[in-house]
Amino acid sequence: MSGGTAGLRCLVTGATGYVGGRLVPALLEAGHEVRCFVRTPAKLQRHPWAGRVEVARGDVTDPASLADALREVDVAYYLVHSLGTGRDFAATDRRAARTFGEQARAAGVRRIVYLGGLTPPDVPEERLSPHLRSRAEVGRVLLGSGVPTAVLRAAVIIGSGSASFEILRYLTERLPAMTTPRWVRTRIQPIAVRDVVRLLAACASLPPGVSRAFDIGGPDVLTYRDMMRVYAEEAGLRRRLIVPVPVLTPKLSSLWIGLVTPVPGALARPLVESLRYEVVCREHDITRLLPEATAGALGFRESVRRALARVREARVATRWSSASPPGAPSDPMPGDPAWAGGTLYTDHREVTVRAAPERLWRVIEAIGGENGWYSVPLAWAARGWLDTLAGGVGMRRGRSHAELRAGDTLDFWRVEAAEPGRLLRLRAEMRLPGLAWLELRVDTGEPGRTRYRQRAVFVPRGLAGQAYWWGVRPFHALVFGGMARTIARKAEEAEAAAQRA
């Protein structure tokens, strides 16, 4: 294995997520070798650094894949958690952390680095929110693994594309006057994502004997009300009227946030629960051990200013939506008819298009976002609102990029596969009693003719899933049939326009 503090081999879990996607280039810039441990390697393709890293496929709960990924690794970054994935998320996090620690020790890893949550000193752990309690437990499990571990505990992370920043941004921009929960008066010590990444990267050089938790935060301590006021000033908005009320529970607050912001309620609720407590750094020992990494930490106002500049210039490196939402499936679409996993429903459409394959592909790739879904806009909008009310992602994510690649978000879908000129496969991330995919395919035919194939696939979960499929099936001709016809018509119109030109 490598020696010294430069040229180390680092394993990064969660490399497709918000922080992990920013940590990888920082480690590469520091001269380290990086291996990314991901469930879906195709999601890394969008990043400009994808060709400079090793890729290991697996899951943190799978000892065999972890053992292979951790081989000859010096520093292992643990940046995964089961945020809001259901009642058993704490057990899943505990099992994953234990497995990771055991495999890291067996592989001879020199250090584990984990990004956790800042907890209030005066609140017993049993009274913390399930999310904060689980993050604290994961830190303890890793510290007890026998591998020197650095646990960095942060409160609110501010940066372009972060869930916390997006909640702050949309609440402030969309609501000039608002009644808010009591947590807007809670003191918080936010930290810029730039400084989080700098500290994570610098932890690779910590002395071998250091194995403990560190509180990390920016130089400012504010209330959430203060944060909204500063954001409004930096965004050039009028002063916001904020009236705290005592009746909004975390559940109601998360539903409210899910309606107003692009962040779904399932993700917002753990964040809101964390905001109920005062989260301020109790110690600053990390500054003594890593003085260069902590020098020049950004204040809250400057963090907001930089995040806004990146949003306006469309230079957002990673987003909260980079990672799949809570409960999103990770397995590939089941094949049929050979699939033996249970019931599989499909809606299949085929149309012969009088256009070249490239014309048809351009129409397919432009689907979603501002261009819509080529059929019954009101129905798609209603489905998005229903998903938002249920705590899902809704339709507000839009398109993350002009050219679609695996891992990109597209309204309440995620691109599972994109083969330019041939195939676009989308996985549903809306709230459903089952799993769903939409596949759009271009097949060449006779000269001047192209075959468009469209398939919706649904794997129901329980009786609710069966009822859902049969309940919406009468609308398929209107929604999916209309989509196929419109895609064909737009491609033919583009072909005719090109021939006239």
Secondary structure, DSSP 8 states (H G I E B T S, - for coil): ---SSSS-EEEEETTTSTTHHHHHHHHHHTT-EEEEEES-GGGGGGSTTGGGSEEEE--TT-HHHHHHHTTT-SEEEE----TT--TTHHHHHHHHHHHHHHHHHHTT-SEEEEEEE---TTS-GGGS-HHHHHHHHHHHHHHTTSS-EEEEEES-EESTT-HHHHHHHHHHHH-SEEEE-GGGGSEE--EEHHHHHHHHHHGGGS-TT--EEEE---S--EEHHHHHHHHHHHTT----EEEE-TT--HHHHHHHHHHHSSS-HHHHHHHHHHHTS-B--S--HHHHH-HHHHTT---HHHHHHHHHHHHHTT-----GGGS--TT---S----SSS--SS--EEEEEEEEESS-HHHHHHHHHT-SGGG--SS-HHHHHHHHHHHHHTTS-TTTT-BS-SS--TT-EETTEEEEEEETTTEEEEEE-S--SEEEEEEEEEEE-STT-EEEEEEEEEEE-HHHHHHHHHHHGGGHIIIIIHHHHHHHHHHHHHHHHHHH-
